[in-house]
Amino acid sequence: MKPYKLLAMALGCALSWGAVAQWQWIDNSGSKVFSDRGPPPDIPAKNILRQPGGAPKNTPVAAPTVSASAALAPKISGVDKALEEKKKLAEDAEAAKKKIESEKTAAARAENCARAKQSKATFDSGIRIARINDKGEREILDDATRASETKRTQDVIASECK
């Protein structure tokens, strides 16, 4: 049973090691403050007692210097050029797809228009027109049916032939 207690204590100590990386400072009211975040900007450097990263206390942190190789490195503009290029290619592909779809629709409309005009010319010619009914018998169109079919083809012409 004793090894389990020893193991639990070692595990507890190992887990609490993260608490070492904490800030410690004296605030304006004179009390000690412990935090995982840095002190507010109004706390002077002399009141900072401990900071993470092993930097000695009361030592100002130096600003990183820019080396010559870093100065020659390309500036990061926040825009990923490869991503922008892929996005532009996708937009171009989408535009091409819409154009092809538009061309197909225009071709179908032109064909419908031509068929409707041909059908109207047939109805207007006055020749007898026959159809096959539901029973499979051939029947000749009367004047009322012929007029309704003429009106229907005229509507198709109006909608498809713009």
C-alpha positions as CSV (number, residue, x, y, z in Angstrom):
1,M,0.0,0.0,0.0
2,K,2.9,2.3,0.7
3,P,4.1,2.4,-3.0
4,Y,0.7,3.7,-4.1
5,K,0.9,6.6,-1.7
6,L,4.4,7.4,-2.9
7,L,3.3,7.2,-6.5
8,A,0.3,9.5,-5.8
9,M,2.6,12.0,-4.1
10,A,5.1,12.0,-7.0
11,L,2.2,12.4,-9.5
12,G,0.8,15.3,-7.5
13,C,4.2,17.0,-7.4
14,A,4.7,16.5,-11.1
15,L,1.3,17.9,-11.9
16,S,1.9,21.0,-9.8
17,W,5.1,21.8,-11.6
18,G,3.0,23.9,-14.0
19,A,2.3,26.3,-11.2
20,V,6.0,27.3,-11.2
21,A,5.4,29.3,-14.4
22,Q,3.4,32.0,-12.7
23,W,3.8,35.8,-12.3
24,Q,4.1,37.3,-8.8
25,W,4.0,41.0,-8.1
26,I,3.0,43.6,-5.6
27,D,0.0,45.6,-6.6
28,N,-0.7,49.3,-5.9
29,S,-2.4,48.5,-2.6
30,G,0.7,46.6,-1.3
31,S,-0.6,43.0,-1.5
32,K,1.1,40.1,-3.3
33,V,-0.7,38.9,-6.5
34,F,-0.1,35.5,-8.1
35,S,-1.3,35.0,-11.6
36,D,-0.7,33.0,-14.8
37,R,-0.9,36.3,-16.8
38,G,1.5,39.2,-16.7
39,P,0.8,42.2,-14.4
40,P,-1.2,45.2,-15.7
41,P,0.9,48.0,-17.4
42,D,0.5,50.4,-14.4
43,I,2.6,48.1,-12.2
44,P,6.3,49.3,-12.1
45,A,9.0,46.7,-13.0
46,K,10.5,47.0,-9.4
47,N,7.2,45.5,-8.0
48,I,7.4,42.4,-10.2
49,L,8.8,39.7,-7.9
50,R,8.7,36.6,-10.2
51,Q,8.0,36.0,-13.8
52,P,7.9,32.8,-15.9
53,G,10.6,31.8,-18.3
54,G,13.6,32.0,-15.9
55,A,14.2,35.7,-16.5
56,P,15.7,37.2,-13.3
57,K,13.4,39.5,-11.4
58,N,13.5,43.2,-11.8
59,T,15.3,42.9,-15.1
60,P,13.5,44.5,-18.0
61,V,12.8,42.2,-20.9
62,A,14.8,43.3,-23.9
63,A,13.0,43.8,-27.2
64,P,14.1,41.1,-29.8
65,T,16.6,42.4,-32.3
66,V,16.0,42.0,-36.0
67,S,18.8,40.1,-37.6
68,A,19.9,40.8,-41.2
69,S,18.4,37.5,-42.5
70,A,15.1,38.4,-40.9
71,A,15.2,41.9,-42.4
72,L,15.7,40.4,-45.8
73,A,12.9,37.8,-45.4
74,P,9.6,38.6,-47.2
75,K,7.0,40.5,-45.3
76,I,4.0,38.5,-44.3
77,S,0.9,40.4,-45.4
78,G,-1.7,38.1,-43.9
79,V,-2.8,36.9,-47.3
80,D,-2.0,33.4,-48.4
81,K,-1.1,33.6,-52.1
82,A,-1.7,29.9,-52.8
83,L,-5.1,30.1,-51.1
84,E,-6.0,33.2,-53.1
85,E,-4.9,31.5,-56.3
86,K,-7.0,28.4,-55.5
87,K,-9.9,30.6,-54.7
88,K,-9.6,32.5,-58.0
89,L,-9.3,29.2,-60.0
90,A,-12.5,27.9,-58.3
91,E,-14.3,31.2,-59.1
92,D,-13.1,30.9,-62.7
93,A,-14.3,27.3,-62.9
94,E,-17.7,28.3,-61.5
95,A,-18.0,31.1,-64.0
96,A,-17.1,28.8,-66.9
97,K,-19.7,26.2,-65.6
98,K,-22.4,28.9,-65.4
99,K,-21.5,30.1,-68.9
100,I,-21.8,26.5,-70.3
101,E,-25.1,26.0,-68.5
102,S,-26.3,29.4,-69.9
103,E,-25.3,28.3,-73.4
104,K,-27.2,25.0,-73.1
105,T,-30.3,26.8,-71.9
106,A,-30.1,29.3,-74.8
107,A,-29.7,26.4,-77.3
108,A,-32.7,24.6,-75.8
109,R,-34.8,27.8,-75.9
110,A,-33.8,28.4,-79.6
111,E,-34.8,24.8,-80.4
112,N,-38.1,25.2,-78.6
113,C,-38.8,28.4,-80.4
114,A,-38.1,26.9,-83.8
115,R,-40.4,23.9,-83.1
116,A,-43.2,26.2,-81.8
117,K,-42.9,28.4,-84.9
118,Q,-43.1,25.3,-87.1
119,S,-46.1,23.9,-85.2
120,K,-47.9,27.3,-85.4
121,A,-47.2,27.4,-89.2
122,T,-48.7,23.9,-89.5
123,F,-51.8,24.9,-87.5
124,D,-52.2,28.1,-89.5
125,S,-51.9,26.3,-92.9
126,G,-55.4,24.9,-92.6
127,I,-54.5,21.3,-93.5
128,R,-56.1,18.5,-91.6
129,I,-54.2,17.4,-88.5
130,A,-54.7,14.1,-86.8
131,R,-53.6,12.8,-83.4
132,I,-53.5,9.4,-81.7
133,N,-55.9,9.4,-78.7
134,D,-55.6,7.4,-75.4
135,K,-57.2,4.3,-77.1
136,G,-54.7,4.3,-79.8
137,E,-57.2,5.5,-82.4
138,R,-56.5,8.3,-84.9
139,E,-58.7,11.4,-84.6
140,I,-58.9,14.6,-86.6
141,L,-58.6,17.9,-84.7
142,D,-61.8,20.0,-84.8
143,D,-61.8,23.8,-85.0
144,A,-62.0,24.4,-81.2
145,T,-59.0,22.0,-80.4
146,R,-57.1,23.5,-83.3
147,A,-57.7,27.1,-81.9
148,S,-56.6,26.0,-78.4
149,E,-53.4,24.3,-79.8
150,T,-52.7,27.5,-81.8
151,K,-53.0,29.6,-78.6
152,R,-50.7,27.2,-76.7
153,T,-48.0,27.4,-79.4
154,Q,-48.4,31.2,-79.5
155,D,-47.7,31.2,-75.7
156,V,-44.7,29.0,-76.1
157,I,-43.4,31.3,-78.9
158,A,-43.9,34.3,-76.6
159,S,-42.0,32.7,-73.8
160,E,-39.2,31.0,-75.7
161,C,-38.5,33.4,-78.6
162,K,-37.2,36.5,-76.9
